[in-house]
């Protein structure tokens, strides 16, 4: 896999391509074996807008953890209506959630980092892994400037954790690039962005931030910045 990635970098100069070109290349190359993972943040709606204009039948999926904001559910419906598409919604395993909640409580994530990671594993990672079994590549909205945990991401990577190729078309975009695109193309976005939430995850684990804080400061705000990933984006090459 690593050799294949290096060949792609060399042959296609992917890291120097625009987001749209990267996405077009990915959708064409992987056909029906690629999916766009969306949590309906600002980057995700940009990718949806770009992707649907390239291929209206592209598979777009989301993980419904059962703990999302009302505004996120409303946005899912708005996006489906706007683009006339069906978003594939993946859910956690009922028995896994039941066992976890009965053993550790419904808000276990506030107890400590291990409990938070367990909840993310059951509600996000396990459903994602099930979905990725069907794919050769997936597309994410990760950007280098989002946090200290994301400064080294590339537009194409080997996702060693999940053993497939991962495409990050917006890797080198700034926050301003994202919002310029959204305004220019009138893309629907999560209303929470206008209330101090630049990064949106599950409702109990996301808070609004002040203008002097970094973008992901409101995610799992009780944890150290270096630990603030849910595990969906394990280290890659
Ligand atoms: S973000 Fe919070 S509620 Fe959502 S899966 Fe992770 S720990 Fe659970």
Boltz pocket constraint, residues with backbone or C-beta under 6 A from the ligand:
constraints:
  - pocket:
      binder: B
      contacts: [[A, 65], [A, 67], [A, 109], [A, 115], [A, 116], [A, 117], [A, 119], [A, 120], [A, 121], [A, 123], [A, 124], [A, 201], [A, 202], [A, 203], [A, 204], [A, 205], [A, 230]]
      max_distance: 6.0
